[in-house]
């Protein structure tokens, strides 16, 4: 049997090639089989616990500011909102305090009352607000999104921070982003929310929560 004797420079080249191949194999193995960190598992459990906690809320009231931009019209002013399972009442005010519109919702209809007293009713808040105000208010989803929880229906995407609090949510054609959570009567609730759809950018700043109850 004949043995192939390599020159030192050739031997070093062979060793380098084998070492590099082994390194690439290890890197590929790591990239194809990622390990979920304990921190992400912990935040997921915190998220589940948080959503269960805020999921119990059935009524609330809030005071804050709302800003809306759309392709047709915009609005900026104050917001007062009272919500319970059978009724919603939203009052929109100009920056100077004058009432611009009042929106009430019961089990049958949604009614918008303009500053001049004219009333218009419909079965859908987005259609009604677009018809009268020129921009869509997603009241059905907003009842849940305002509390930092998903609405009913499928979720396109969501993310949360290390404390399990939602930071972003995509649902029903809207992308919602959250900032500035604070403890409110034992619930961690957002104070700054941004909502975007194809036609509307909506920002909600909540200055005061109240009447929070399951």
C-alpha positions in Angstrom: 0.0 0.0 0.0 1.3 3.4 -0.9 0.9 6.3 1.6 0.4 9.8 0.3 2.8 12.1 2.0 1.6 15.7 2.1 3.9 18.7 2.2 3.4 20.9 5.3 1.7 23.7 3.4 -0.7 21.2 1.8 -1.4 19.6 5.2 -2.3 23.0 6.7 -4.7 23.7 3.8 -6.5 20.4 4.4 -6.8 21.0 8.1 -8.2 24.5 7.5 -10.8 23.2 5.0 -12.0 20.5 7.3 -12.2 22.9 10.2 -14.2 25.5 8.2 -16.6 22.8 6.9 -17.3 21.7 10.5 -17.9 25.3 11.6 -20.4 25.8 8.8 -22.2 22.6 9.7 -22.5 23.7 13.3 -23.8 27.2 12.3 -26.4 25.7 10.0 -27.6 23.3 12.7 -28.0 26.2 15.1 -30.0 28.3 12.5 -32.3 25.5 11.6 -33.1 24.4 15.2 -33.6 27.6 17.2 -34.2 27.3 20.9 -36.9 29.4 22.5 -35.5 31.4 25.4 -36.9 31.1 28.9 -37.4 34.9 28.8 -39.8 34.7 25.8 -41.7 31.8 27.4 -42.0 33.8 30.6 -43.4 36.9 28.7 -45.9 34.7 26.9 -47.2 33.3 30.1 -47.4 36.9 31.5 -49.3 37.9 28.3 -51.8 35.1 28.7 -52.3 36.1 32.4 -52.7 39.8 31.5 -55.2 39.1 28.7 -57.2 37.0 31.1 -57.2 39.8 33.7 -58.3 42.6 31.3 -60.7 40.2 29.6 -62.9 40.3 32.6 -63.6 44.1 32.2 -67.2 44.7 31.2 -67.5 48.4 31.8 -65.4 51.5 31.9 -65.3 55.3 31.3 -62.5 57.4 30.0 -61.5 61.0 29.3 -58.9 61.9 26.8 -58.0 63.4 23.4 -58.4 62.0 20.0 -56.7 62.9 16.7 -57.9 61.6 13.3 -56.4 61.9 9.8 -58.0 60.5 6.7 -57.9 61.1 3.0 -61.0 63.4 3.2 -61.3 64.9 6.7 -59.5 65.1 10.0 -60.4 65.8 13.6 -58.6 66.8 16.8 -60.3 67.3 20.1 -61.5 65.9 23.4 -63.2 62.6 24.0 -65.5 61.4 26.8 -66.6 57.7 26.6 -68.8 55.6 28.8 -69.1 51.9 28.0 -71.0 48.9 29.4 -72.2 45.7 27.8 -75.6 47.3 26.7 -74.6 50.8 25.9 -71.9 53.1 24.6 -71.9 56.9 24.8 -69.1 58.9 23.2 -68.9 62.7 23.2 -66.5 64.5 20.9 -65.4 68.0 21.7 -63.5 70.7 19.8 -60.1 71.8 21.2 -62.0 74.8 22.7 -64.5 72.6 24.6 -67.6 72.8 22.3 -69.4 69.6 21.6 -68.9 68.5 18.0 -70.9 65.2 18.1 -72.4 62.6 20.4 -72.5 58.9 19.5 -74.7 56.5 21.3 -75.0 52.8 20.8 -77.5 50.3 22.1 -78.3 46.7 21.2 -80.2 47.8 18.1 -78.9 51.1 16.6 -76.0 53.6 16.7 -77.1 57.2 16.7 -74.9 60.2 16.0 -76.1 63.6 17.1 -74.5 66.6 15.5 -73.8 70.0 17.2 -77.0 71.4 15.6 -79.1 68.7 17.1 -79.5 66.7 13.9 -79.6 62.9 14.5 -78.7 60.1 12.1 -78.9 56.4 13.0 -77.3 53.3 11.4 -76.4 49.7 12.4 -72.7 50.2 11.8 -70.5 52.9 13.5 -67.9 53.0 10.8 -70.5 53.6 8.1 -72.3 56.2 10.3 -69.2 58.2 11.3 -67.8 58.2 7.7 -71.1 59.5 6.4 -71.4 62.3 8.9 -67.9 63.1 10.1 -65.9 62.0 7.0 -63.8 59.4 8.9 -64.4 55.9 10.2 -64.5 55.2 14.0 -64.1 51.4 14.5 -66.3 51.3 17.6 -66.9 47.6 17.7 -63.2 46.7 17.9 -62.3 49.9 19.8 -64.2 48.7 22.8 -61.6 46.0 23.3 -58.5 47.6 21.7 -58.7 50.5 24.1 -58.3 48.1 27.0 -55.2 46.6 25.4 -56.8 43.3 24.4 -57.9 41.8 21.1 -61.4 42.0 19.8 -63.4 39.0 18.7 -62.2 37.4 15.5 -58.9 36.2 14.0 -55.7 38.0 14.8 -53.3 38.7 12.0 -50.3 39.5 14.2 -49.5 40.5 17.8 -46.5 41.3 19.9 -45.9 42.0 23.6 -43.2 43.2 25.9 -41.3 41.4 28.6 -44.2 42.1 31.1 -46.7 40.5 28.8 -48.4 43.8 27.8 -49.5 44.2 24.1 -47.2 46.5 22.1 -48.8 45.9 18.7 -51.9 44.1 17.3 -53.1 43.6 13.7 -56.8 42.7 13.5 -59.8 43.4 11.2 -57.8 45.6 8.9 -56.4 47.8 11.6 -52.9 47.9 13.1 -52.9 49.0 16.8 -49.8 50.1 18.7 -49.7 50.7 22.5 -47.6 52.9 24.8 -47.6 54.1 28.4 -49.4 51.5 30.4 -50.3 52.3 34.0 -52.1 50.7 36.9 -55.8 51.6 36.9 -57.8 50.1 39.8 -55.7 47.0 39.7 -55.6 46.7 35.9 -52.7 47.6 33.7 -54.2 49.7 30.9 -52.8 51.7 28.0 -52.7 55.5 28.0 -51.5 56.1 24.4 -52.9 54.1 21.4 -52.3 54.5 17.7 -54.6 52.9 15.2 -54.0 52.7 11.4 -56.1 51.4 8.5 -55.8 51.9 4.8 -57.8 55.2 5.0 -57.5 56.4 8.6 -54.8 57.2 11.2 -56.3 57.6 14.6 -54.4 58.5 17.8 -56.0 58.2 21.3 -54.5 59.6 24.4 -56.3 58.6 27.6 -55.9 61.1 30.4 -58.3 59.5 32.9 -59.8 56.0 33.4 -62.9 55.5 35.6 -65.7 53.1 36.5 -63.6 50.0 35.6 -65.5 46.9 36.6 -66.0 43.2 35.6 
